[in-house]
Amino acid sequence: MEFSEQEIFRRQSLEELVKMGIEPYPAAMYPTNAFSIDIKAEFDDNLEPKRQVCIAGRIMSRRIMGKASFVELQDSKGRIQIYISRDDIATEQQPEMYNIVFKKLLDIGDFIGIRGFVFRTQTGEISVHAQEMTVLGKSLRPLPIVKYKDGIAYDSFDDPEQRYRQRYVDLVVNERIKDIFLKRTKVYQSMRDYFNSKNYIEVETPILQPIPGGAAARPFTTHHNALDINLYLRIANELYLKRLIVGGFEGVYEFSKNFRNEGMDRTHNPEFTVMEVYVAYKDYNWMMDFTEKMIEKICLEVNGTTEIEVGGQKISFKTPFKRVTMIDAIKENTGIDITGMDENALRDVCKNLSVEADKTMGKGKIIDEIFGEKCEKNYIQPAFITDYPLEMSPLCKRHRSNPELTERFELMVNGTELANAYSELNDPIDQLGRFQEQLRLSKKGDDEAMYIDLDFVRALEYGMPPTSGMGIGMDRLVMLMTGQQAIQEVLLFPQMKPEKI
């Protein structure tokens, strides 16, 4: 491995520290008792004696001024200025600590610990006056710290691919990135609080599954050596959660890591997080009310308002949300009423609208393709699209007033799907027939058709009460709540092509 000039210099500094008897990577606990932001917020000019603190973090900048220096220290909450005087940090064991260590052997990016007292400088900046300094971790690579000259930024770490691959650097040097992931945690916590307030139970279901059920998607396949069988990374957890409703739980939810062996783009990652919730004795009309109230609550708790901005678009999560059937949505956006059309007529509509519909698609998938191509992008404000075709909703109850449709909705926001929900199909005979229809589509060439899960049918035969279920894409929800336009911005470690190092 070849090292840059900076990397060579830092390794030499590391060796010098060791020769001086200073451990550059100490094992002992460092007893921090304060954080940068809290120190500033709690500062009192009149406090005597001055507050003593012990803090730790990275050196992000420094100004050496003879016998004294100023350091900007970054901890997990923010940054604070440290004043370091030669005489204060010199010790009997290391009288030259300041000159030898701080001026020559420590670099931007190194971790240090500081004990001292809090004061306000003559320029009015709240700072820590160091009385003791400890080396906590030597950085062997230079951080890409932004420098400005004549209004031009240099060394900024803003290339997306580099940022996603080296998220650890991105989090250090781009302060706004950490805020995104702190908000992500708030989104999860707010949603959890909402469910727990209803006494719903958080559960865990298998990631490795013998049948990849619960959604129409291509799975990842693996092999279990001891059992000598193929298993699949789950594409959805729906069928397991509904088994729990059969078993007597009235409300269950799970934050589920799902995996789909499909393309990657600004709204899709092969590994993603979905929250699914199932509540007995409810239907999809109830679930629409439940969902919009939940999302309004999350937006308020995360951002302090029901309005957000994404890519220049202002979006309001103030309830109630718009509700429109899929057929009406197509009519609204294309001027064509597809009510009662058979597959051949729908293919003619696709030709007229320049929508591709290959021979593997059934009636329901053609309708979905028309909606996806001509309607979906137009729903910027939250809108529930309801009453989907029977063929494209094999786990959903037939519509109570139109047997060719199902009691299903998708929540569209900013031109893409955010949530998907049903009045759940609990008729085992109908469910088996729907699975068999999916098998027919699979033989026709549809590689996203569902597998038949006979154990799930058996579970339904023991009886499942009327139930409504809803799944929401957590990554997409976080994108909205943080104003991001790419899913990679809200995943700490998004999937990337292999890197040659």
N, C-alpha and C positions, 0 to 999 in steps of 0.2 A: 504494500500500500504506500503510495506517495503522499507526503504531507506538504501543505502549503507553508510558506514562511512563518505565518502566524501560528500554525499548528506546531511547527518545530520549536518556536520560541516558548510556547506554553508548556510543552513537554520538558523543555530545559528548566523552566521555572518550577515545574513539579518536582524534578530531581533535586533542585536547590532547596526546596522546602523540606524534603525528606532528609537531606544532609544536615539541615539545621535542627533536626529533631522535631519538626512540626508535621503532624499527621494531616495530610491533605484530605483524607476521607475518614474522619473519626467515627468510631462505632458508638461512642457514648451518647446518650440522650442529651439534647440541648434544651434547657428549660425555658422556652419562650413563655411570656405572660401577657403579651400585648400585640395588637396589629396596627398597621400604619393608619388606616382610616379611623379606627377607634381612638387612637392617640390624639389625632387632630380634633375629632368631634368632642372629646372630653377635656380638652386643654383648658386650664384656668390660669390666667396670668398672675393671679394673686395667691396661688397655692404656695405655701412654704411649709416644710422644705419641698423642693421640686420633686415631681413624681419620678420614681425610679422604674425603669422598664428593661425588659430583656426581649429583644426582637431578633429575627433572622430573615434572610432573604438573599436575593441576587444583587450584585453591583450592576446598576444599569448605566451609570455615568459617574464621572469624578472630575474634580478640579483640584489639582495639587498646587498649593500656594506656600512653598517653603516649608515651614514647621507645622503647617495645618492644611487640611484638605476638607472638601465637601464631597460627599458621596450621595447619590440617589439610590436608595435601597428599595427593591420591589419584593413585597411578600405576597401572600395569597389573596389579599384584599385590595392592595393598591401600592402606592409609593410614598416614601417619606425621606426627607433630607437628613443625613447624618453628618455631624461635625466631628472631625477626628484631629486631635492635636498630638504632636509627637510625644510630648511629655506625659500625656494622660495614658497612652497605651503601652508605654515602655514598662518592662518588668525587670526584676532582678535577674531572672533567667534569660530574658531576651531584651536587653536594653536597646538594641537596634531594631526592634520590631517595626517601628514606623518606617525608617529609612530602607531597611532591607526587604521587609515583606510587603508593606503597603505600596511603596513607591516603585518597586522593581518586580515583585513576584506575583502580585495579584492583578487580575484583569477583569474587564467588563464581562459579566456572565458568571463570575465566581460566587459561591455562596459563603457568606460570613455571618457570624453572630455578634451582636452588639449589646453590651450592658452599659447603661448610662442614665442620664436624667433628661427630662423634656424641658425645652426652653424656647423662647421666641428670639430669632436673630434680629439684628439692627434693621434688616430690610423687612421685618414683619413675618418671616416664614417660620412656622412651627417646626422644630427640628429636635433631634436627639443628640445630646453631647456625649460622645463615646468615652467611657472610662475603661473599657476592656473590650478587646476584639478577639474573636476565635475564627480560624479557618474551618469551614464546614464542608466544602466541596469545590474542587478545582475543575474549571471548565477547560476542556482541551480543544474545543472548536470556538471560533469567534462568532458571536451573535450578529445577525444582520441589522444593526441599529441604524435607523434612518438619520441621515445627516442632510442639512439644508445649506445650500450656497446659492446666493443670488436668486432666492425664491424657488430653486429647483431641488427636489428631493433625490437623494442618492442612497443606494443600498436598501431601499424599502423591500420588504418581504411580501410581495403582493401577487406573484404568479400563482394562479389557482392550483395547478397541478402540484407545484412545489409545496404550497401551503397544506394541501390535503395529505400528501405523503409524509410531511414532517410537521404534523399537527402540534407536536411538542414545542417546536420553534415558533409556530404561528401563535400559540397561546401566550408565549413569553413576550413577543415583540409587538403583537397587535392587540391592544387592550380590549377592543370591542368584541373580539372573538370569545373571550371568556364570558362576557355578558350574555351572549347567545346561549351558551350551555347552562349558565345559571338560570336563565328564563326557562330553558327546557325542563330543568328540575322543578321549577315552580308550576309549569303546566301539568306535570305528572302529579305533583302533590295536590293541586287544586282539584283535579279529576278524582283522585283517590278519596279526598275528603268528601266530595259530592256523593260518591257511591257508599262510602262508609256511613254517611249521615242517613242513608236509606236502609242501613243494616244489610247491604249486599256483601257477599263473602268473596274475598280475593282467593283465587285458587291457582294451581299450576297443572298443566297438562303436558303430555309427551311431545318432545321435539322430534324424536325418531319414531316414525309411524309405519306400520305394515302396509297401510293404504293411504295415499295422499289425498284426503278428502276435505270437503268444506269449501272448495273454491274451484274455479276453472282456470288452471295454470299448469305450466310444465314444472315438474319437481326436480330437485337434485336427488340422485340415487347414490346409495352407499351399500356396503356389504357387512353383515355381522358374521364374523368368522366362527364363533362358537355355535351359533344356531344354523350357520350356513344358509342364510336367507338374505335377500335384498331388503333394505329398508329405505325410507324416504325422509328427507328433512321436510318438516311440515310446511305446507303451503297455507294452512289455516288451522285454527283450533276449534272451529265451530261445532263439529260433531261430538267432540269430547265434552264440551260445555253443555250441550243439550242432553247428553247422557246423565249429567249431574242434575238437570231439571227432572229427568225421569226418576232419578234416585231420591228426590225429595227436597232438594234445595230450591228455595223460591227465587233467589236472586244471586247470580254468580258473575264475576268478572275476572279478566286476566289481561295483563300486559304481555303480549306474546311476540317473541322473535319468530318471524316467518321467513321462508326462503323460496324464491321463485327463479327458475332457470331461464331467465328471459333477458331482454335488452336493458341497457343502462342509458339514462338520459338525465335531464335536469329535475325530473320528478320521480325517477325510478332507480332503486338500488336493489341488487339481488337479495340482500339481507336487510330487512326493515322491521319496524315495530308497529303492531296493531293492538289496540285495546278492543276487546269484545265483551259485551255485557248481555246477559239473558235474564229476563224477568218473567216469571209465570203469571198467568191470568191477565196479560196485557196484549195489545195489538199494535200495529204500526202507526195508527193515529196517535195513540198514547206516546209511542216512542218518538214521534216528531216533536211533540211538546217537551218531552224529557230532554231530547238532544239539544234543542235550541236554548233551553234554559241553562243547560250545562255549559255550552260554549260561550254564552253571554257571561256567565259567572267567571269562567277561566280568563276571558279577555279582560274583564274588570280587575281581577286579582293580579294578573301578570303585568298589565300595562296601565292600570288606573283609569281606563276609558273603554268604551265599546267600539271605538273607531281605531282602525289601523291603516297604515299605508304600505302597499307593496308595489314596487315598480311604477310608482307614480299614480297608482290607482288607490283611491280611498274606499275602504270597505267597512261597512257598519255591521256589527253583530248585535245590534239592538233588536230584541224580539218584538213581534213575531217575524219569521222568515217567510218569503214567498213560497207558495205551493202550486205546482202545475203538473198535470199528467204528462207522461212521455209523448203520447200521441199529440196532445195539444202543444207541447213544446216543439215538436217537429213541424206542426202546422204553423205555429207562431214564427218560426225561423225560416221555413222554406216555402210556405204558402200551399203546401200539399197535405191533404187529409188522407192518411193511410189506413183509416178505420176499415176493417173487414177485408183488407187486401191479402191475397194468397202469395206464395213465394214467388211465382212468376211475375206478378204485378209489382211486387217489391223490387225485383231485379230490374224491371223497366224504370222504376223510380230512380234507382241507383245510377242507371245509364244517363238519365236526364240530368241528374245532379252531379255527374262525374265522380261518383263514389264507387270505389272498387269493392266488388262482392264476388269472392271466388266460389268455386263449385262446392267447397266443403261446408259453406255456411248454410245453416238452416234459417227458417223464417225469423226467429228471435234474434239471431246474431246479425242478420241483415239490418233489422230495425235498429239494433244497438250501433251498428256501423254508421247508419245515416245520422243518428243522434250525435255520435262521437265526432263525425266530420263536420256537420253543419250546425250543431246547436250548442254543444258543451262549452265551447270557448266564449260564448256570448253571456254566460251566467257569471258575472263578476261578483255581484252582491249575493249573499247566501240564498239558495233556492232549493227546496225539496222537489226533486223530479220523482213522480210517483207512478205506480200502476204499470209495471214492466211486463213484457210478453212472457207467457208461460214457459216457453222453450228455454229462455235464458235465465230462468230462476228455478232450478230443480229442487231447491230446499225450501221453497217459499209456498205459503198457503195460496190457493186459488182465490181470486178476488170474489167477494161475496155477491157482486152484482154482474160480473162478466167473467165466465169461466176460462176465456182465452187470455186473461190477464192475471197478474199476481198482486198480492198486497205487499208491495215492496217500495222503498224509496232510496234514492241516493241524494246526498247533500252535495250540491255543487257550489264551490266558492272560487273566485278568481280563475274561472275557466277550467277547473279540474275537480274530480271527485274527491271529497273529503271523508264522507261516511256512507255506509251501506247498511240497510236494515230491512227486516221482514216481520210480517206476522208469520211465525214459523210453521212449517208443515208438520202436523202431528198425526196425520193419517198414514199408518204403515203401508197400506195397500197402494195408496196413491204414490207414496214415496218410492216404493219398489218400482212402480211403473215409470216414474220420472228417471230413476237410475238406469232402467233398461233403455229409455230413450237416449240417454247420454251415451250408452254403449253403442247404439245405432249411429250416433254422430261420430263417435270415435272410429268406427269401422269405415265411415264415409271419408275420414281423413282429418277430422278435427282433433289436433293433438292437445287441445286444452279441455276436452270433454272430461267430465268427472268419472272417477272409478265407482264401481258398485261396492258399497260397504254394507255387507249383509248383517254384520253385528249391530250396526246402527239401526237397521230395519228391525232386527230382533228386539233392540231396546225400545223402539217405538211400540212394538207389539205388546209390551208390558204396560203401555199407557203413558202419554205425556200430556199435561194440561195445556190449554191455550197459552202460548208464549210469544213474546216479542224479543228479538235479538238485534243488536246493532254493533257494527265494527267501525272503528274510526282510525284512519292512518295517522299515527302519532307524529311521524316525521313531517308529514304535510301540515299537520296542525301547528307544530312548532315553527315551520317555515312562515306560516301566516302570522303567528303571534310575535315573531321577531323580524318580520318584513323582509325575509330572504326569498330569492327566486330560484335557488338551486338546492336540491336535497342534500348535496355534498356539504353545504354550509352548516347544516344542523346535525351532521353525523360526525362524531369525533374522528372516526377512522373509516371513511367511505371506501368501497371496493375500488381498486386501481389495477391497471395492468402491471405485471411484474417489472420491477426496476432493476436495471443492471448496475450494481454497485462496484 
